[in-house]
Structure formats: C-alpha cells, structure tokens
C-alpha cells in the first residue's frame, strides 16, 4: 500500500483573517464540491470547529453512496488546520489546510496525504483523476467566490 500526496496552492487578494473563516466553516464545503458528488453534511449545524470535532458527510462517488467522517486533528486559527478521515473510502486521508500571508494576500496550501485500497493502479486510473477534477472544481469556484 503506497501513500500519495496531492499538493495545491491558491492566492487570494485578501488577508488571512478574512480568508480563514470561509474554510473553517464546514457548511461551505457543499458550495465548493462538484454537484456530481451529491455532497451533504449530516452533522447538525452550526458546527463549532475545534480540535477533536467530528463531522459526518454523505456523498456519491461514481454512483456509489459513501459515508465519510472527518476528525479535526489540528486547529490553529488563522494559520492552519488538519482534517483526517476516520471513516470513508480511503485507507488514509490527512488533509492539511495552511494559510500564509504574502504581502496583503493569502497563500492557501492544501496538502493531502492519502492511501487507497487496491494500490497504485487504482490510484492511477481512478483516484488521482477524481481528486484532480474535484480540486480543479474547487479552485474554479473559490476564484469566483473569493477572488
């Protein structure tokens, strides 16, 4: 079983203190997730996010219904937070969201370490292309919403 990494960065023309709250609110996930995934938060809202918070989701991946539970394993506003899958389709999913000030802008970095059942051929044929599409969609919507 190999571990893979997805790394994405985005610049936003606003200070970190204005950008971080958008990403810290789980309710915004639905707006930046492709509609084809039918993503829904199951945890009652509003959700008070802090280290140790668990959040339940439902989505459909290639038509297959999936339940996903995330644990906020690190919470350091407005600098970074980490969510880890504790239930879901991956053998491992650790997603770090980092926010750095660059002048009057914010550099946001998504770093995901993950492993999948089935190994590298499943990753190469299905998982990586799916993740690239999801994060491409996310970037497009974020550019429209935030700038």
FIPAFI-170767 format. One record per residue (C-alpha): residue in one letter; x negated, y, z negated. Coordinates in nm, 2 decimals. Example, Ala and Ser with C-alpha at 12.3 -4.5 7.8 and 13.67 -1.06 7.14 Angstrom:
2
('a', (-1.23, -0.45, -0.78))
('s', (-1.37, -0.11, -0.71))
REM end
This chain:
147
('x', (0.00, 0.00, 0.00))
('x', (-0.15, 0.33, 0.11))
('x', (-0.09, 0.67, -0.03))
('x', (-0.03, 0.95, 0.22))
('x', (-0.03, 1.33, 0.19))
('x', (0.18, 1.60, 0.35))
('x', (0.05, 1.95, 0.32))
('x', (0.24, 2.26, 0.44))
('x', (0.19, 2.63, 0.37))
('x', (0.41, 2.93, 0.43))
('x', (0.35, 3.31, 0.39))
('x', (0.63, 3.52, 0.26))
('x', (0.63, 3.90, 0.27))
('x', (0.74, 3.93, -0.09))
('x', (0.57, 3.90, -0.43))
('x', (0.56, 3.56, -0.61))
('x', (0.80, 3.68, -0.88))
('x', (1.07, 3.73, -0.61))
('x', (0.99, 3.40, -0.42))
('x', (0.95, 3.15, -0.71))
('x', (1.32, 3.18, -0.83))
('x', (1.46, 3.06, -0.50))
('x', (1.25, 2.74, -0.51))
('x', (1.31, 2.69, -0.88))
('x', (1.68, 2.67, -0.83))
('x', (1.78, 2.31, -0.72))
('x', (2.11, 2.44, -0.57))
('x', (1.91, 2.60, -0.29))
('x', (1.78, 2.26, -0.17))
('x', (2.11, 2.19, 0.02))
('x', (2.06, 2.51, 0.23))
('x', (1.70, 2.41, 0.33))
('x', (1.77, 2.04, 0.40))
('x', (1.87, 1.93, 0.75))
('x', (2.25, 1.88, 0.77))
('x', (2.20, 1.54, 0.92))
('x', (2.08, 1.41, 0.58))
('x', (2.41, 1.49, 0.41))
('x', (2.21, 1.60, 0.11))
('x', (2.41, 1.67, -0.21))
('x', (2.32, 1.74, -0.57))
('x', (2.50, 1.51, -0.81))
('x', (2.38, 1.66, -1.13))
('x', (2.63, 1.91, -1.27))
('x', (2.53, 2.27, -1.20))
('x', (2.40, 2.51, -1.31))
('x', (2.08, 2.31, -1.38))
('x', (1.84, 2.45, -1.63))
('x', (1.50, 2.36, -1.49))
('x', (1.21, 2.29, -1.72))
('x', (0.95, 2.02, -1.77))
('x', (1.14, 1.69, -1.82))
('x', (1.46, 1.80, -1.63))
('x', (1.60, 1.51, -1.42))
('x', (1.81, 1.59, -1.11))
('x', (2.02, 1.33, -0.92))
('x', (2.08, 1.36, -0.54))
('x', (2.26, 1.17, -0.27))
('x', (2.16, 1.17, 0.10))
('x', (2.18, 0.96, 0.41))
('x', (1.87, 0.86, 0.59))
('x', (1.93, 0.70, 0.93))
('x', (2.28, 0.65, 0.82))
('x', (2.18, 0.46, 0.50))
('x', (2.31, 0.61, 0.18))
('x', (2.03, 0.68, -0.07))
('x', (2.04, 0.79, -0.44))
('x', (1.74, 0.99, -0.55))
('x', (1.64, 1.10, -0.90))
('x', (1.37, 1.36, -0.95))
('x', (1.18, 1.44, -1.27))
('x', (1.03, 1.79, -1.31))
('x', (0.69, 1.67, -1.44))
('x', (0.52, 2.01, -1.45))
('x', (0.68, 2.35, -1.49))
('x', (0.46, 2.66, -1.48))
('x', (0.67, 2.96, -1.35))
('x', (0.59, 3.15, -1.14))
('x', (0.28, 2.96, -1.04))
('x', (0.38, 2.60, -0.97))
('x', (0.60, 2.31, -1.04))
('x', (0.59, 1.94, -0.96))
('x', (0.88, 1.71, -0.90))
('x', (0.84, 1.33, -0.89))
('x', (1.08, 1.07, -0.76))
('x', (1.18, 0.83, -1.04))
('x', (1.44, 0.66, -0.83))
('x', (1.46, 0.67, -0.45))
('x', (1.33, 0.53, -0.12))
('x', (0.96, 0.59, -0.18))
('x', (0.72, 0.38, -0.39))
('x', (0.57, 0.71, -0.50))
('x', (0.67, 1.07, -0.44))
('x', (0.49, 1.35, -0.61))
('x', (0.57, 1.70, -0.47))
('x', (0.37, 2.00, -0.59))
('x', (0.50, 2.35, -0.51))
('x', (0.23, 2.61, -0.56))
('x', (0.28, 2.99, -0.53))
('x', (-0.02, 3.22, -0.49))
('x', (-0.03, 3.60, -0.45))
('x', (-0.22, 3.71, -0.14))
('x', (-0.21, 4.09, -0.15))
('x', (0.16, 4.18, -0.16))
('x', (0.26, 3.85, -0.01))
('x', (0.31, 3.50, -0.14))
('x', (0.14, 3.19, -0.01))
('x', (0.35, 2.89, -0.09))
('x', (0.19, 2.54, -0.06))
('x', (0.38, 2.22, -0.06))
('x', (0.16, 1.92, -0.13))
('x', (0.33, 1.58, -0.13))
('x', (0.16, 1.25, -0.22))
('x', (0.37, 0.96, -0.13))
('x', (0.37, 0.59, -0.05))
('x', (0.62, 0.38, 0.13))
('x', (0.74, 0.02, 0.13))
('x', (0.62, -0.17, 0.43))
('x', (0.28, 0.01, 0.46))
('x', (0.12, 0.22, 0.73))
('x', (0.32, 0.10, 1.03))
('x', (0.65, 0.20, 0.87))
('x', (0.48, 0.53, 0.77))
('x', (0.35, 0.60, 1.12))
('x', (0.67, 0.50, 1.31))
('x', (0.94, 0.63, 1.08))
('x', (0.85, 0.81, 0.76))
('x', (0.59, 1.06, 0.88))
('x', (0.80, 1.17, 1.18))
('x', (1.11, 1.21, 0.95))
('x', (0.91, 1.41, 0.69))
('x', (0.77, 1.64, 0.97))
('x', (1.12, 1.71, 1.10))
('x', (1.25, 1.78, 0.75))
('x', (0.97, 2.02, 0.66))
('x', (0.99, 2.18, 1.01))
('x', (1.36, 2.25, 0.95))
('x', (1.29, 2.37, 0.60))
('x', (1.03, 2.62, 0.73))
('x', (1.26, 2.75, 1.00))
('x', (1.55, 2.81, 0.75))
('x', (1.31, 2.97, 0.50))
('x', (1.18, 3.21, 0.76))
('x', (1.54, 3.31, 0.83))
('x', (1.64, 3.34, 0.46))
('x', (1.33, 3.49, 0.31))
('x', (1.12, 3.63, 0.60))
REM end
